[in-house]
């Protein structure tokens, strides 16, 4: 069976607007705060046309702290599924102290996706806006693209590329895919 190529997307800051407070991004905690970036459908469609699986991998620790209900998280997921062509959404609701295998920068969500969808990580990408996304992608053996919103935090590792938005990341993936 031929292995699939995939684009793994962080959710907050890639598909929807985060809540930024004092230079730090946070996940939306209310339905009215969950706002998708404009034009993401066009970007995702371009990736689908290039035969990529589209999988969201997202840390959602607000569920563990009680700031977000699992029901509202599932509502957010349904909004994404109804708005763009997604293959799947994997989420981690653990806190750092839980020492789970799924919370980024650990690779558990990507590992689960590889098993479920027969993914070739050498031909896959991780797009994110936080250091955890980039570290997870690097540990997984994917190419990484960092969307830089100038948050008040540093990267631990250098991504393969730095861009200003999802559309630019997708254009880069398209170029790299055509070069193969």
C-alpha positions in Angstrom: 0.0 0.0 0.0 1.3 3.4 -1.0 2.0 5.7 2.0 0.1 9.0 2.1 1.6 12.4 2.4 0.1 14.8 5.0 0.0 18.3 6.2 -0.4 18.5 10.0 -1.8 21.8 11.1 -1.9 23.3 14.5 -5.4 24.8 15.1 -5.1 28.0 17.1 -3.0 30.6 15.1 -3.1 28.5 11.9 -6.8 27.9 11.2 -8.5 30.2 13.7 -7.4 33.4 15.4 -5.9 33.0 18.9 -6.7 35.3 21.7 -3.4 37.2 22.2 -2.8 38.8 25.7 0.5 40.5 26.4 2.2 38.9 23.5 1.1 35.4 24.4 -1.5 33.4 22.3 -4.4 31.5 24.0 -7.1 29.3 22.7 -10.7 30.6 22.4 -12.9 29.6 25.3 -16.2 30.8 24.0 -18.1 30.1 20.7 -18.1 33.7 19.8 -14.3 33.8 20.1 -13.8 31.0 17.6 -13.1 32.9 14.4 -11.5 31.2 11.4 -8.9 33.1 9.4 -10.3 34.4 6.1 -9.3 32.4 2.9 -8.3 29.2 4.8 -10.7 27.2 2.6 -8.7 28.2 -0.5 -5.4 27.2 1.1 -6.7 23.9 2.3 -8.3 23.1 -1.0 -4.9 23.7 -2.7 -3.3 21.2 -0.4 -6.1 18.6 -1.0 -5.6 19.1 -4.8 -1.9 18.3 -4.2 -3.1 14.9 -2.7 -2.2 15.8 0.9 -4.2 14.4 3.9 -5.1 17.4 6.1 -4.9 16.6 9.8 -5.2 19.0 12.7 -3.0 18.3 15.8 -3.8 20.6 18.7 -3.1 20.9 22.4 -6.2 21.8 24.3 -5.2 21.9 28.0 -8.1 24.3 28.8 -10.3 21.1 28.9 -8.2 19.7 31.8 -8.3 23.0 33.7 -12.0 23.4 33.3 -11.8 26.5 31.2 -13.2 24.7 28.1 -15.8 21.9 28.0 -15.2 18.9 25.9 -18.6 19.7 24.3 -17.4 23.1 23.2 -14.2 21.6 21.9 -16.2 19.2 19.8 -18.3 22.2 18.5 -15.1 23.9 17.4 -14.1 20.7 15.7 -17.5 20.5 13.9 -17.1 24.1 12.7 -13.7 23.1 11.2 -15.0 20.0 9.6 -17.9 21.9 8.0 -15.7 24.8 6.8 -12.7 23.0 5.3 -11.7 19.6 3.9 -10.1 17.9 6.9 -9.1 14.3 7.1 -9.1 14.3 10.9 -8.5 16.2 14.1 -6.3 14.9 16.9 -6.4 16.7 20.2 -4.6 16.5 23.5 -6.5 17.7 26.6 -3.6 17.0 29.0 -1.5 19.4 31.0 2.3 19.5 30.9 2.5 17.8 34.3 0.4 14.9 33.1 3.5 13.7 31.1 1.3 12.2 28.4 2.7 11.1 25.0 0.3 13.2 23.0 0.9 16.8 24.1 3.1 18.6 21.7 6.1 18.8 21.5 5.8 15.1 22.0 4.8 13.2 18.9 1.9 11.0 20.1 -0.8 12.7 17.9 1.4 12.4 14.8 2.2 8.8 15.7 -1.5 7.9 16.0 -2.2 9.6 12.7 0.6 7.6 11.0 -0.9 4.3 12.2 -4.4 5.3 11.2 -3.7 6.7 7.8 -0.4 5.1 6.7 1.5 8.4 6.5 5.0 8.9 5.0 6.5 11.5 7.4 9.4 12.2 5.0 6.9 13.7 2.5 4.8 15.4 5.2 4.7 18.9 6.8 3.9 20.5 10.1 2.6 24.0 10.1 2.4 25.9 13.4 2.7 29.2 15.1 4.4 28.0 18.4 7.7 26.4 19.3 5.8 23.2 20.4 4.5 22.7 16.8 8.0 23.1 15.3 9.7 20.8 17.8 7.0 18.1 17.3 7.4 18.3 13.5 11.2 18.0 13.7 11.0 15.1 16.2 8.6 13.4 13.8 10.8 13.8 10.7 8.5 16.2 8.9 9.4 19.4 7.2 8.3 22.3 9.4 6.8 25.7 8.6 6.5 28.4 11.2 3.9 31.1 11.0 5.5 34.0 12.8 3.1 36.3 14.6 5.9 37.8 16.7 4.6 36.3 20.0 6.6 36.9 23.1 8.3 33.5 23.0 11.3 31.9 21.3 11.7 28.9 19.1 13.9 26.0 20.4 14.8 24.8 16.9 14.9 26.3 13.4 12.0 25.4 11.2 12.5 24.6 7.5 10.8 27.9 6.7 9.3 31.0 8.3 6.2 32.6 6.8 3.6 35.2 7.7 0.4 33.2 7.1 -1.1 29.9 6.1 -1.4 31.0 2.4 2.3 31.6 2.2 3.0 28.2 3.9 0.8 26.4 1.4 2.5 28.2 -1.5 5.8 27.0 -0.2 4.5 23.4 0.1 3.2 23.6 -3.4 6.6 24.8 -4.7 8.5 22.1 -2.7 6.1 19.4 -3.9 6.5 20.4 -7.6 10.3 20.3 -7.1 10.2 16.7 -6.0 
